Amino acid sequence: MIAAAHARARWAVALAPVIALLTVSATDQPGDLLKQSGPWNMDYATNACHLSATFGEGKNEVKARFTRNGPQDSLRVTLMGSRLGYQSELRSRAQLEFRPSSEKSALSFVTHGSVGPKNAQIPVVFSESMRLDNMDSPGSGVADLPRVTADTEKAVSGLYVKLSGREPFTLDLVSMAAPMAAMRACTDDLVRSWGFDPAEIAARPKRAEPASKPGQWAQTGDYPDAMLARGTSAIVDFRLVIDETGAVANCFVLGSTTPATIGPYSCDVIKRRAKFTPSLDKDGKPAKDYYINRIFWRAT
């Protein structure tokens, strides 16, 4: 049973004040296996869907939250609990990996923070976006990856977590089939809020498709000078509205990392180059559609 809540959750999060980059060694050791100790909950937030559950007990208790801004395959993962340990650094290297999977997750950055009153703060870790198949874009540009399948969702049984300076552990997810079904129900509701009927969209013989490779929409020369000078990377999730001719009618930022300007800037870049072949409704007539993807800005 997965409980659904339509009130937007509010976490008062205090981020650690200092930036430092730490290293952590990748390992195949699963560490402690934390069993699920609370039910899955589905939060229908205004602009996102938050799926959460609690694992472990006592000092080992960890709350995991998986977030989507639409029916895309990526998830933002948030972990909360004393098991994570306190960090004075804002960001550090870590390994988060859904298992089992044929794809191994590369070391990535996580952001550290805390939640709660000053005398009882609990560590929080915010991951970069992930997929259940652990696939990632090989470099900068708009992602061009296959969809995550229902078989993959069913097979995923754990989330391996290794943070810098901490012992690894694995969240016992058992299977992500039912939780991801609940997530899709929430994202379908989100799609309806955009003015589209998910059932009608699913019945279309043809969706709007990029007329050129999405990876070519953002090019090396588009990298913001200020970010390039600082070696700053960023990720932006976006939604395009495609009109009946295949033109991009609008672009919405669904979520992004810092700086705050990278979201609108990414939309401007994409709107200049993205072209589509139009979607067709059940009668074969061109119809308005939406398209969701993400753009990676990676300094090399």
FENSULUR-V769322 format. One record per backbone hydrogen bond with DSSP energy under -0.5 kcal/mol. NH is the residue of the N-H (numbers start at 1). CO is the residue of the C=O. E is the energy in kcal/mol with one decimal. If there is no record, write none. Layout:
# FENSULUR-V769322
nh={NH	NH}
co={CO	CO}
e={E	E}
This chain:
# FENSULUR-V769322
nh={3	3	5	12	13	14	15	16	18	20	22	32	34	34	35	37	38	41	42	43	43	44	44	45	45	49	50	51	51	52	52	53	55	56	60	61	62	63	64	64	65	66	67	68	72	75	76	77	78	79	80	81	83	84	85	90	92	93	94	95	97	99	108	110	111	112	113	114	115	116	120	121	122	124	125	126	127	127	128	130	134	141	142	143	153	154	155	156	157	158	159	160	161	162	164	166	169	170	171	172	173	173	174	175	176	176	180	181	182	183	184	185	186	187	188	189	190	191	192	193	194	194	195	196	198	201	202	203	204	204	206	209	211	212	216	217	222	223	228	229	230	231	231	232	234	236	237	238	239	240	241	242	242	243	243	246	249	249	250	252	254	254	255	257	262	263	264	265	266	267	268	269	270	271	272	273	273	274	276	277	279	280	281	284	287	289	291	293	295	296	297	298	299}
co={1	40	42	10	11	114	13	112	88	91	20	168	32	170	33	54	54	52	3	41	50	5	42	43	48	68	43	49	66	41	50	64	62	35	57	58	55	80	53	62	78	51	76	49	70	130	67	75	65	125	63	123	61	81	82	18	110	22	108	162	160	158	94	92	126	90	124	14	122	12	117	118	115	113	79	111	77	125	109	75	131	296	214	294	149	150	151	152	99	99	171	97	169	95	93	163	161	32	159	34	157	171	157	173	153	156	176	177	178	179	180	181	182	183	184	185	186	187	188	189	190	191	192	191	196	197	198	199	200	201	280	277	275	275	213	214	219	220	224	225	226	227	228	227	297	295	255	293	252	291	250	240	289	241	247	243	241	247	241	239	237	252	237	235	259	260	260	261	262	263	264	265	266	267	268	269	270	270	246	209	287	206	285	281	279	242	240	238	236	141	234	296	297}
e={-0.6	-1.8	-3.5	-0.6	-1.0	-2.8	-0.6	-1.4	-1.1	-0.6	-0.6	-1.2	-0.7	-2.9	-0.7	-2.8	-1.2	-2.8	-4.1	-0.6	-3.3	-3.7	-0.6	-1.5	-1.2	-2.8	-2.2	-0.5	-3.2	-2.6	-0.5	-1.9	-2.9	-3.3	-1.9	-1.6	-3.1	-3.2	-2.8	-0.5	-2.8	-3.5	-2.2	-2.1	-1.0	-3.3	-2.2	-0.6	-2.6	-2.8	-2.1	-2.2	-0.7	-1.6	-1.4	-3.5	-1.8	-0.6	-2.7	-2.4	-2.2	-2.9	-2.7	-2.4	-2.8	-3.2	-2.4	-1.6	-2.0	-0.8	-1.9	-0.6	-2.5	-2.3	-2.9	-2.9	-3.0	-0.5	-0.7	-3.4	-1.8	-2.9	-0.7	-2.4	-2.0	-2.4	-1.9	-1.8	-2.5	-1.9	-1.6	-3.2	-3.0	-2.3	-0.8	-2.0	-2.1	-3.1	-2.5	-2.8	-1.4	-1.3	-1.7	-2.8	-1.6	-0.8	-2.2	-1.5	-2.0	-2.0	-2.2	-1.7	-1.7	-2.6	-2.5	-1.5	-1.8	-2.4	-2.0	-1.4	-0.7	-1.0	-1.6	-1.7	-0.7	-2.8	-2.5	-1.4	-0.5	-1.1	-0.9	-1.7	-3.3	-0.6	-2.3	-1.7	-2.1	-1.6	-2.5	-2.5	-1.2	-0.8	-0.6	-2.8	-2.8	-2.2	-3.2	-2.6	-2.7	-3.3	-2.5	-0.6	-2.9	-0.5	-2.6	-1.6	-3.0	-0.8	-1.2	-2.9	-2.6	-0.6	-1.4	-1.9	-1.7	-0.6	-0.5	-2.0	-2.2	-2.0	-2.1	-2.2	-2.6	-2.7	-1.1	-0.9	-0.8	-3.0	-1.6	-2.8	-0.8	-2.3	-2.9	-2.4	-2.4	-2.5	-2.0	-1.9	-2.6	-2.9	-3.3	-0.6	-0.5}
